[in-house]
Amino acid sequence: MAVILVVDDEPLQRDILKTILDDEGYETYTASSGEEGLRVLEGIRPDVILTDLKMEGMDGIEFIESLPGEPFKPSVIVMTAYGTISSAVEAIKKGAFDYLAKPVDKDVLLITVKRAVERVELLKENLQLQKALFDRFKIEGIIGHSRKMVEAVETMKKVSSSTVTVLILGESGTGKELAARAIHYNSPRRTKPFTAVNCAAIPETLIESELFGYEPGAFTGATSRSIGLFEATNNGTIFLDEIGDLPALTQSKILRILQDREIRRLGSRDSFKVNVRILAATNKDLEKEILNRNFREDLYYRLKVITIELPPLRERKEDIPELVNFFVRKYNQEFGKRVKDIEESALTLLREYHWPGNIRQLESVIERAILMCDSSHIGPMDIKGELRFFQGKDMLDFDIPDEGINIEELEKDLLKKAMQKANGVASKAARLLGMSYKTFWYRWEKLNPGSPKKDTLP
């Protein structure tokens, strides 16, 4: 039950309030002055404080201003005589939650206290969610003890407390967005917005309106003002993923933001300041893109004030056991399973694999293995089907293009080809891919949502 502190220099008033609140199940403490109230606060952390406004010595306003603010201030309800309600309004401006006019009505008191408690509970829940979020993205919690990962983490630690622009390089699936979030949530901006934008996923005709917003009449269909992602992220961090795919005109506008910290909505003549930290990432060779006139050289040097390179998984295979254990715990919890660990023979297979999809692909393999595993250990047969897609000689000779590949789309295409070759017989298609029937159907339904169910296929 909520804890309440009553501060009032009238003994009778204190006793009445304590009796009413105790009868409702609240844990109630009292103090006869503002000074005593502060001393009581050294031993308890109340959810709600009821304080008289007019008291000898420290009055209610001074008491409110002296309240400790960590981790958050309790909800304060001031009590005041009818003739001093203007002072109660002043107290609200100073941070009080509400006020009650004397003599205090019991029903009004209980309703107001209940609302104040609900407000505190929301604040506590928000703090817990924030703490969980911050803990999730602790830089110290980033998995990996390989030399290249240790170097990347050390750089992330150093840049987190600054506002410097950071360029994160790495292949698809290496965790570039995770690194960006870790930098943000370990920075002074941690309580402000974090916005991730996949520049390659937004059509060229829409990207400027998405990033910068627009005014009415800026283009056909623009009937009202819309703020862009930069404006919505003011005082926070914006992560521009796949920045190498930005069109030339948008690149010039990003450069202006980096230089002048100003943006202009589409259709407007006026610019305005924004305070947004920019983190960017790409899997492209931007220096090569500059030579091919696809990327601005001046923007490149503005972005790469600090560069963090995330190694591909094939270059940090010593981190695989730790990553696997993390994903086993994660998906045990998500699926309600009790898989203890992975057999050494299965771990050997994972170490020997070349991981074109990097950590994202490893996570997908462990996720499916946990879901399909019928024992307490992941064995070779639980993952062989997952790895077989790329184990043939042709696949090992396959050259990954500069823009990367989409593992899920490739898997989806292979599943469809297997079904075609098997004339729609799912069990035969599963055998062609070296997978169990159960695993095949899990993958088919996940990658082909809305497809016919098992019992409607041959």
C-alpha positions as CSV (number, residue, x, y, z in Angstrom):
1,M,0.0,0.0,0.0
2,A,1.1,3.6,-0.6
3,V,3.1,5.5,2.0
4,I,1.8,9.0,2.9
5,L,3.4,11.8,5.0
6,V,1.1,14.4,6.6
7,V,2.8,17.7,7.5
8,D,0.7,20.0,9.6
9,D,1.3,22.2,12.7
10,E,-2.2,21.6,14.1
11,P,-2.2,18.4,16.2
12,L,-5.9,17.7,15.8
13,Q,-5.8,18.1,12.0
14,R,-2.8,15.7,11.8
15,D,-4.6,13.1,13.9
16,I,-7.8,13.3,11.9
17,L,-6.0,12.9,8.6
18,K,-3.9,10.0,9.9
19,T,-7.0,8.2,11.1
20,I,-8.8,8.6,7.8
21,L,-5.8,7.5,5.8
22,D,-5.0,4.6,8.1
23,D,-8.5,3.4,7.8
24,E,-8.1,3.3,4.0
25,G,-5.1,1.0,4.4
26,Y,-2.4,3.6,3.7
27,E,0.8,3.6,5.7
28,T,0.7,7.1,7.2
29,Y,3.5,9.2,8.9
30,T,3.1,12.7,10.4
31,A,5.3,15.7,11.0
32,S,4.5,18.9,12.9
33,S,6.5,21.3,10.7
34,G,8.3,21.5,7.4
35,E,11.7,21.1,9.2
36,E,10.5,17.9,10.9
37,G,9.0,16.7,7.6
38,L,12.4,16.9,6.0
39,R,13.9,14.9,8.8
40,V,11.2,12.2,8.5
41,L,12.0,12.0,4.8
42,E,15.5,10.9,5.6
43,G,14.1,7.6,6.8
44,I,11.1,7.0,4.5
45,R,10.2,7.5,0.9
46,P,6.5,8.5,0.7
47,D,4.4,8.3,-2.4
48,V,2.2,11.2,-1.4
49,I,2.8,14.2,0.9
50,L,-0.1,16.2,2.4
51,T,1.2,19.5,3.7
52,D,-0.4,22.6,5.2
53,L,0.4,25.8,3.3
54,K,0.6,28.2,6.3
55,M,2.9,26.9,9.1
56,E,5.2,28.5,11.6
57,G,8.8,28.5,10.4
58,M,9.1,26.8,7.0
59,D,5.9,27.2,5.1
60,G,4.4,24.8,2.6
61,I,6.0,26.5,-0.4
62,E,9.5,26.4,1.1
63,F,8.9,22.8,2.1
64,I,8.0,21.8,-1.5
65,E,11.1,23.6,-2.8
66,S,13.2,21.7,-0.3
67,L,12.0,18.2,-1.3
68,P,14.6,15.8,-2.6
69,G,14.1,15.0,-6.3
70,E,15.7,11.6,-6.6
71,P,14.6,9.2,-8.0
72,F,11.4,11.4,-8.3
73,K,9.5,13.8,-6.1
74,P,6.4,12.4,-4.4
75,S,3.0,13.8,-5.3
76,V,2.4,16.8,-3.0
77,I,-1.1,17.9,-2.0
78,V,-1.3,21.3,-0.3
79,M,-4.0,22.2,2.2
80,T,-5.1,25.8,2.5
81,A,-7.8,28.0,3.9
82,Y,-10.3,29.4,1.5
83,G,-8.9,32.9,1.6
84,T,-5.4,31.7,0.5
85,I,-6.3,29.7,-2.6
86,S,-4.1,32.0,-4.7
87,S,-1.1,30.7,-2.6
88,A,-2.2,27.1,-3.4
89,V,-2.1,27.9,-7.1
90,E,1.5,29.2,-6.6
91,A,2.3,25.9,-4.9
92,I,1.1,24.0,-8.0
93,K,3.4,26.1,-10.1
94,K,6.2,25.0,-7.8
95,G,5.4,21.4,-8.4
96,A,2.4,20.5,-6.2
97,F,0.0,17.9,-7.6
98,D,-3.2,19.5,-6.3
99,Y,-4.7,21.4,-3.4
100,L,-7.5,20.9,-0.8
101,A,-9.5,23.7,0.8
102,K,-9.9,23.6,4.5
103,P,-11.9,22.3,6.2
104,V,-10.9,19.2,4.3
105,D,-13.9,17.0,3.1
106,K,-13.2,13.3,3.7
107,D,-14.5,12.1,0.3
108,V,-12.6,14.8,-1.6
109,L,-9.5,14.0,0.4
110,L,-9.6,10.2,-0.5
111,I,-10.4,10.9,-4.2
112,T,-7.5,13.3,-4.4
113,V,-5.1,11.0,-2.6
114,K,-6.1,8.1,-4.8
115,R,-5.3,10.2,-7.9
116,A,-2.0,11.2,-6.5
117,V,-1.1,7.6,-5.7
118,E,-2.0,6.5,-9.3
119,R,0.3,9.3,-10.7
120,V,3.2,8.0,-8.6
121,E,2.6,4.4,-9.6
122,L,2.8,5.5,-13.3
123,L,6.0,7.3,-12.5
124,K,7.5,4.3,-10.8
125,E,6.4,2.0,-13.7
126,N,8.0,4.5,-16.2
127,L,11.3,4.5,-14.2
128,Q,11.3,0.7,-14.1
129,L,10.8,0.6,-17.9
130,Q,13.6,3.2,-18.4
131,K,15.9,1.2,-16.2
132,A,15.2,-2.0,-18.1
133,L,15.8,-0.1,-21.3
134,F,19.1,1.3,-20.0
135,D,20.2,-2.0,-18.7
136,R,19.4,-3.7,-22.0
137,F,21.7,-1.3,-23.8
138,K,24.5,-1.1,-21.3
139,I,27.7,-0.9,-23.3
140,E,29.3,-3.3,-20.8
141,G,26.5,-5.8,-21.7
142,I,27.4,-5.9,-25.4
143,I,28.5,-9.5,-26.0
144,G,32.0,-10.2,-27.2
145,H,35.6,-10.5,-26.0
146,S,37.3,-10.7,-29.4
147,R,39.9,-8.0,-30.0
148,K,37.9,-6.1,-32.6
149,M,34.7,-6.1,-30.5
150,V,36.7,-4.9,-27.5
151,E,38.1,-2.0,-29.5
152,A,34.6,-1.1,-30.8
153,V,33.1,-1.2,-27.3
154,E,35.9,1.0,-25.9
155,T,35.2,3.6,-28.7
156,M,31.5,3.5,-27.9
157,K,32.2,4.2,-24.2
158,K,34.3,7.2,-25.1
159,V,31.9,8.8,-27.5
160,S,28.7,8.2,-25.5
161,S,29.0,11.2,-23.2
162,S,29.7,13.6,-26.1
163,T,27.5,15.0,-28.9
164,V,29.9,14.1,-31.7
165,T,28.6,12.5,-34.9
166,V,29.5,8.8,-35.2
167,L,29.7,6.7,-38.4
168,I,29.1,3.0,-37.7
169,L,30.4,0.6,-40.4
170,G,29.7,-3.1,-40.7
171,E,28.0,-5.8,-42.8
172,S,24.3,-6.4,-42.6
173,G,23.4,-8.2,-39.3
174,T,26.5,-7.1,-37.4
175,G,24.5,-5.0,-34.9
176,K,24.9,-1.5,-36.1
177,E,21.5,-0.3,-34.7
178,L,22.3,-2.0,-31.4
179,A,25.5,-0.1,-31.2
180,A,23.7,3.2,-32.0
181,R,21.1,2.5,-29.3
182,A,23.9,1.7,-26.8
183,I,25.6,5.0,-27.5
184,H,22.3,6.9,-27.1
185,Y,21.1,5.2,-23.9
186,N,24.5,5.7,-22.3
187,S,24.6,9.4,-23.2
188,P,23.1,12.5,-21.4
189,R,20.3,12.3,-24.0
190,R,19.2,8.9,-22.7
191,T,15.7,10.1,-21.5
192,K,15.1,11.9,-24.8
193,P,13.8,10.3,-28.1
194,F,15.8,7.8,-30.1
195,T,14.7,7.5,-33.7
196,A,16.0,4.9,-36.1
197,V,15.5,5.6,-39.8
198,N,16.3,3.0,-42.5
199,C,17.2,5.3,-45.4
200,A,17.0,2.4,-47.9
201,A,13.4,1.5,-46.9
202,I,11.8,4.9,-47.6
203,P,11.0,5.8,-51.2
204,E,13.0,8.7,-52.7
205,T,9.8,10.7,-53.2
206,L,8.9,10.5,-49.5
207,I,12.2,10.6,-47.7
208,E,12.4,14.4,-47.4
209,S,8.9,14.8,-46.1
210,E,9.6,12.0,-43.6
211,L,12.8,13.5,-42.3
212,F,12.0,17.3,-42.4
213,G,8.2,17.5,-42.4
214,Y,6.0,19.7,-44.6
215,E,3.7,22.7,-44.6
216,P,0.1,22.7,-46.1
217,G,0.2,22.9,-49.9
218,A,3.8,21.7,-50.1
219,F,2.7,19.0,-52.5
220,T,-0.5,17.4,-53.7
221,G,-2.3,15.9,-50.7
222,A,-0.5,18.0,-48.1
223,T,-3.5,19.5,-46.4
224,S,-2.0,20.2,-43.0
225,R,1.4,20.7,-41.3
226,S,3.4,17.6,-40.5
227,I,6.5,17.6,-38.4
228,G,9.4,15.4,-39.6
229,L,11.5,12.9,-37.8
230,F,14.3,15.4,-37.0
231,E,11.8,17.8,-35.4
232,A,10.2,15.0,-33.5
233,T,13.6,13.8,-32.2
234,N,14.6,17.3,-31.0
235,N,17.1,17.0,-28.0
236,G,17.5,13.3,-28.8
237,T,19.4,11.1,-31.2
238,I,18.5,10.2,-34.8
239,F,20.1,7.1,-36.3
240,L,20.3,7.1,-40.1
241,D,20.8,3.5,-41.0
242,E,22.0,2.7,-44.6
243,I,22.9,6.4,-45.1
244,G,24.8,5.4,-48.3
245,D,21.4,5.0,-50.0
246,L,20.3,8.6,-49.5
247,P,19.6,10.5,-52.7
248,A,21.9,13.4,-53.5
249,L,19.5,16.2,-52.6
250,T,18.8,14.7,-49.2
251,Q,22.5,14.3,-48.6
252,S,22.9,18.1,-49.1
253,K,20.2,18.8,-46.5
254,I,21.7,16.4,-44.0
255,L,25.0,18.2,-44.5
256,R,23.3,21.5,-43.7
257,I,21.8,20.1,-40.5
258,L,25.3,19.0,-39.4
259,Q,26.8,22.4,-40.3
260,D,24.1,24.8,-39.1
261,R,21.8,22.7,-36.9
262,E,18.8,24.0,-38.8
263,I,16.0,22.4,-40.8
264,R,13.3,23.7,-43.1
265,R,10.0,21.9,-43.7
266,L,9.0,21.3,-47.3
267,G,7.0,24.2,-48.5
268,S,8.3,26.7,-46.0
269,R,10.7,29.6,-46.4
270,D,11.7,29.6,-42.7
271,S,14.4,27.5,-41.1
272,F,14.5,26.7,-37.4
273,K,17.1,25.3,-35.0
274,V,17.1,21.6,-33.9
275,N,19.3,20.0,-31.3
276,V,19.7,16.4,-32.6
277,R,22.7,14.2,-32.4
278,I,23.2,12.2,-35.6
279,L,24.5,8.7,-35.7
280,A,24.8,7.1,-39.1
281,A,25.6,3.6,-40.4
282,T,26.2,1.8,-43.7
283,N,27.3,-1.5,-45.1
284,K,28.6,0.3,-48.2
285,D,32.2,1.4,-48.9
286,L,31.5,5.2,-48.9
287,E,34.9,6.1,-50.2
288,K,34.1,3.9,-53.3
289,E,30.7,5.6,-53.5
290,I,32.4,9.0,-53.5
291,L,34.6,8.0,-56.4
292,N,31.4,6.8,-58.2
293,R,29.8,10.2,-57.5
294,N,27.0,8.5,-55.4
295,F,27.9,10.1,-52.1
296,R,29.1,13.6,-51.1
297,E,32.7,13.8,-50.0
298,D,31.9,16.7,-47.7
299,L,29.1,14.8,-46.0
300,Y,31.3,11.8,-45.6
301,Y,33.9,13.8,-43.6
302,R,31.2,15.4,-41.5
303,L,29.9,12.0,-40.6
304,K,33.1,10.2,-39.9
305,V,34.3,12.4,-37.0
306,I,34.4,9.1,-35.1
307,T,34.2,5.8,-36.9
308,I,33.2,2.5,-35.3
309,E,33.8,-0.7,-37.3
310,L,31.8,-3.7,-36.2
311,P,33.5,-7.0,-37.3
312,P,31.5,-9.7,-39.2
313,L,30.8,-12.8,-37.2
314,R,33.3,-14.9,-39.2
315,E,36.1,-12.6,-37.8
316,R,35.0,-13.0,-34.2
317,K,34.1,-16.7,-33.9
318,E,35.5,-16.9,-30.4
319,D,32.4,-14.9,-29.4
320,I,30.0,-17.5,-30.8
321,P,29.6,-19.6,-27.5
322,E,28.8,-16.5,-25.5
323,L,26.3,-15.2,-28.1
324,V,24.6,-18.7,-28.3
325,N,24.2,-18.8,-24.5
326,F,22.6,-15.4,-24.6
327,F,20.1,-16.4,-27.3
328,V,19.3,-19.7,-25.6
329,R,18.3,-17.8,-22.4
330,K,16.4,-15.2,-24.4
331,Y,14.3,-17.7,-26.4
332,N,13.8,-20.1,-23.5
333,Q,12.1,-17.2,-21.8
334,E,10.1,-16.1,-24.9
335,F,8.9,-19.6,-25.8
336,G,8.6,-21.0,-22.2
337,K,11.2,-23.7,-23.0
338,R,13.9,-25.3,-20.7
339,V,16.7,-25.9,-23.1
340,K,19.9,-26.0,-20.9
341,D,22.6,-25.6,-23.4
342,I,24.1,-26.6,-26.8
343,E,26.1,-29.7,-27.4
344,E,29.8,-29.3,-28.2
345,S,29.3,-31.0,-31.6
346,A,26.6,-28.5,-32.5
347,L,28.8,-25.6,-31.3
348,T,31.6,-26.9,-33.5
349,L,29.2,-26.7,-36.5
350,L,28.4,-23.1,-35.6
351,R,32.1,-22.2,-35.3
352,E,32.9,-23.8,-38.7
353,Y,30.0,-22.0,-40.5
354,H,30.9,-18.7,-42.4
355,W,27.8,-16.7,-41.3
356,P,26.9,-14.5,-44.3
357,G,24.0,-13.0,-42.3
358,N,26.2,-12.4,-39.2
359,I,24.7,-12.1,-35.7
360,R,21.2,-11.7,-37.0
361,Q,21.4,-15.0,-38.8
362,L,22.9,-16.7,-35.7
363,E,20.0,-15.4,-33.6
364,S,17.6,-16.8,-36.2
365,V,19.2,-20.2,-36.1
366,I,19.1,-20.4,-32.3
367,E,15.5,-19.1,-32.2
368,R,14.3,-21.8,-34.5
369,A,16.4,-24.5,-32.7
370,I,14.9,-23.6,-29.3
371,L,11.4,-23.6,-30.7
372,M,11.8,-27.0,-32.4
373,C,14.1,-28.7,-29.9
374,D,12.4,-31.6,-28.0
375,S,15.2,-32.2,-25.5
376,S,17.1,-30.2,-22.9
377,H,20.1,-29.7,-25.2
378,I,20.5,-28.3,-28.8
379,G,22.2,-31.0,-30.9
380,P,23.6,-31.0,-34.4
381,M,20.4,-32.2,-35.9
382,D,18.6,-29.1,-34.5
383,I,20.8,-26.8,-36.5
384,K,22.0,-28.7,-39.5
385,G,19.0,-27.9,-41.5
386,E,19.4,-24.2,-40.8
387,L,23.0,-24.2,-41.9
388,R,22.6,-26.4,-45.0
389,F,21.4,-23.5,-47.1
390,F,24.9,-22.3,-47.6
391,Q,27.0,-25.4,-47.1
392,G,27.1,-26.5,-50.7
393,K,30.2,-25.6,-52.8
394,D,28.2,-23.2,-55.0
395,M,27.0,-21.2,-52.0
396,L,30.4,-21.1,-50.4
397,D,31.7,-19.5,-53.7
398,F,28.9,-17.0,-53.7
399,D,30.2,-13.5,-53.6
400,I,28.2,-11.1,-51.3
401,P,27.4,-7.9,-53.2
402,D,28.4,-4.5,-51.7
403,E,24.8,-3.7,-50.8
404,G,24.5,-6.9,-48.8
405,I,21.9,-9.7,-49.0
406,N,18.6,-10.4,-47.3
407,I,18.9,-13.8,-45.7
408,E,15.2,-14.2,-45.1
409,E,14.4,-13.4,-48.8
410,L,17.0,-15.9,-49.8
411,E,15.6,-18.6,-47.5
412,K,12.1,-17.8,-48.7
413,D,13.2,-18.3,-52.3
414,L,14.9,-21.6,-51.5
415,L,11.8,-22.9,-49.7
416,K,9.6,-22.1,-52.7
417,K,12.1,-23.7,-55.1
418,A,12.1,-26.9,-52.9
419,M,8.3,-26.9,-52.9
420,Q,8.2,-26.6,-56.7
421,K,10.8,-29.3,-57.2
422,A,8.8,-31.5,-54.8
423,N,5.5,-30.8,-56.6
424,G,4.0,-29.3,-53.5
425,V,4.8,-32.3,-51.3
426,A,6.0,-30.7,-48.1
427,S,7.7,-33.8,-46.6
428,K,9.7,-34.2,-49.8
429,A,10.6,-30.5,-49.9
430,A,11.9,-30.8,-46.3
431,R,14.1,-33.8,-47.3
432,L,15.5,-31.9,-50.3
433,L,16.7,-29.2,-47.9
434,G,17.9,-31.6,-45.2
435,M,15.3,-30.4,-42.7
436,S,12.8,-32.0,-40.5
437,Y,9.2,-31.8,-41.6
438,K,8.4,-29.8,-38.4
439,T,11.2,-27.3,-39.0
440,F,10.3,-26.9,-42.7
441,W,6.7,-25.9,-41.7
442,Y,7.8,-23.5,-39.1
443,R,10.0,-21.7,-41.7
444,W,7.4,-21.9,-44.4
445,E,4.7,-20.4,-42.3
446,K,7.0,-17.7,-40.9
447,L,8.3,-16.6,-44.3
448,N,5.1,-17.1,-46.2
449,P,2.3,-15.6,-43.9
450,G,-1.2,-16.4,-45.1
451,S,0.0,-19.5,-47.0
452,P,-2.1,-22.7,-47.0
453,K,-1.9,-24.7,-43.8
454,K,-0.3,-28.2,-43.6
455,D,-3.5,-30.1,-43.9
456,T,-4.6,-28.4,-47.2
457,L,-1.4,-29.3,-49.0
458,P,-0.5,-32.6,-50.6
